[in-house]
């Protein structure tokens, strides 16, 4: 598997696991590839402020902080070295949470 496919697979798996553990009612993952892979995840899930902040920190992590933020979420999905590479290869991360609808939208692109 090429590196960009591996990155998309691992990050989507980590985020899906995180959201399902928080009792997501629905989870849709859309992956498209033009020149680069673009991912959009939409989930109906109730998140406490603390959980939302953890997710924001996870998605906006700097390469030197990757071990601190990724390891609580990653479990068996990769080593610290793998995740450092993954964090450096994501761009255009966006996270929106509509509290009234309990709808979370995450999007990112692989460099």
C-alpha positions in Angstrom: 0.0 0.0 0.0 1.4 3.4 -0.9 2.1 5.9 1.9 -0.8 8.2 1.1 -3.3 5.3 1.2 -1.8 4.1 4.5 -2.2 7.6 6.0 -5.9 7.9 4.9 -6.6 4.4 6.2 -5.0 4.9 9.6 -6.4 8.3 10.3 -9.9 7.3 9.3 -9.7 4.2 11.4 -8.5 6.2 14.5 -11.3 8.8 14.1 -14.0 6.2 13.4 -12.9 4.3 16.6 -12.9 7.5 18.6 -16.4 8.5 17.5 -17.9 5.0 17.8 -16.6 4.8 21.4 -18.5 7.9 22.1 -21.8 6.3 20.8 -22.0 8.0 17.4 -25.5 7.5 16.0 -24.1 7.8 12.5 -20.7 7.9 10.8 -20.1 8.7 7.2 -16.6 8.7 5.7 -16.1 10.1 2.2 -12.7 9.7 0.5 -12.0 11.3 -2.9 -8.8 11.5 -4.9 -8.0 14.1 -7.5 -4.4 15.0 -7.2 -4.4 14.2 -3.5 -6.7 12.3 -1.1 -9.4 14.4 0.4 -11.4 13.0 3.4 -14.6 14.2 4.9 -16.1 12.6 8.0 -19.6 13.5 9.1 -21.0 12.0 12.4 -24.0 12.5 14.5 -22.5 12.3 18.0 -22.9 14.0 21.3 -19.5 15.3 22.5 -18.7 17.0 25.8 -16.5 20.1 25.6 -13.6 18.0 26.9 -14.0 15.4 24.2 -14.3 18.0 21.5 -11.2 19.8 22.7 -9.2 16.5 22.8 -10.3 15.9 19.2 -9.3 19.4 18.1 -5.9 19.0 19.8 -5.5 15.6 18.0 -6.2 17.1 14.6 -4.1 20.2 15.1 -1.1 18.4 16.5 2.4 19.6 15.7 4.9 16.9 14.7 6.9 17.3 17.9 3.8 16.8 20.0 2.4 13.8 18.1 3.2 11.2 20.8 1.3 13.1 23.5 -1.9 13.6 21.5 -2.0 10.5 19.3 -1.1 7.8 21.7 -4.3 8.0 23.8 -6.4 7.6 20.7 -4.3 5.3 18.5 -4.2 2.0 20.5 -3.1 -0.7 18.1 -3.1 1.4 14.9 0.5 2.4 14.7 3.8 3.2 16.3 4.8 6.7 17.5 7.2 7.0 14.5 4.4 6.1 12.1 2.1 8.7 13.6 4.8 11.4 13.5 5.0 10.8 9.8 1.3 10.8 9.4 0.9 14.1 11.3 3.4 15.8 9.1 1.6 14.7 5.9 -1.9 16.0 6.7 -3.0 19.5 5.6 -6.1 21.7 5.5 -7.6 20.2 8.6 -11.1 21.5 9.5 -13.4 20.6 12.3 -16.9 21.9 12.8 -19.3 20.8 15.6 -22.9 22.0 15.5 -24.0 21.6 19.2 -27.7 22.0 18.4 -27.7 19.1 15.9 -24.9 17.2 17.6 -23.2 17.0 14.1 -19.5 16.8 13.7 -17.7 17.4 10.4 -14.0 16.7 10.0 -12.1 17.3 6.7 -8.5 17.0 5.7 -6.2 16.4 2.8 -3.1 14.3 2.5 -0.1 16.3 1.3 
